[in-house]
Amino acid sequence: MPTDACQWFYECEHCHTLLKPKPGDCCVFCSYGSVPCPPIQQHGKGHCC
């Protein structure tokens, strides 16, 4: 995951499903990760991009 930008799409390496952010999230990392993306961690809540 880049530390200074959102990752809008992610293709699963196993099933090749294309993941997109859930409504209200800025990136797939915020939607499916266990912690918010690095820009949100650094700058607080809100849009990371």
Legacy VTK file of the C-alpha trace (Angstrom):
# vtk DataFile Version 3.0
C-alpha trace
ASCII
DATASET POLYDATA
POINTS 49 float
0.000 0.000 0.000
1.403 3.402 -0.889
1.854 5.614 2.151
0.862 8.832 0.373
-2.088 7.788 -1.819
-5.266 5.723 -1.892
-5.512 2.333 -3.523
-8.847 2.436 -5.340
-8.874 -1.138 -6.667
-7.295 -4.422 -5.645
-7.404 -7.725 -7.509
-7.422 -10.773 -5.242
-4.416 -12.959 -6.035
-6.394 -16.165 -5.420
-9.824 -15.656 -7.001
-9.059 -12.582 -9.182
-12.068 -10.691 -7.810
-11.688 -6.932 -8.232
-12.317 -5.218 -4.903
-13.540 -1.626 -4.740
-13.947 0.650 -1.693
-17.194 0.325 0.238
-19.470 3.402 0.208
-18.001 6.091 2.452
-14.458 4.665 2.404
-11.631 6.303 0.500
-9.809 3.117 -0.550
-9.845 -0.683 -0.437
-7.368 -0.654 2.452
-9.893 1.255 4.631
-12.732 -1.043 3.522
-11.032 -4.409 3.959
-7.913 -3.842 6.077
-7.736 -4.239 9.845
-6.575 -0.606 10.281
-7.183 2.590 8.254
-4.828 3.408 5.377
-1.564 5.276 6.183
-2.801 8.742 5.039
-5.848 8.452 7.340
-3.600 7.293 10.187
-1.326 10.310 9.659
-3.970 12.995 9.095
-6.978 11.714 11.030
-10.474 10.940 9.818
-11.737 12.184 6.499
-10.744 11.665 2.897
-7.166 10.526 2.441
-6.752 11.872 -1.076
LINES 1 50
49 0 1 2 3 4 5 6 7 8 9 10 11 12 13 14 15 16 17 18 19 20 21 22 23 24 25 26 27 28 29 30 31 32 33 34 35 36 37 38 39 40 41 42 43 44 45 46 47 48
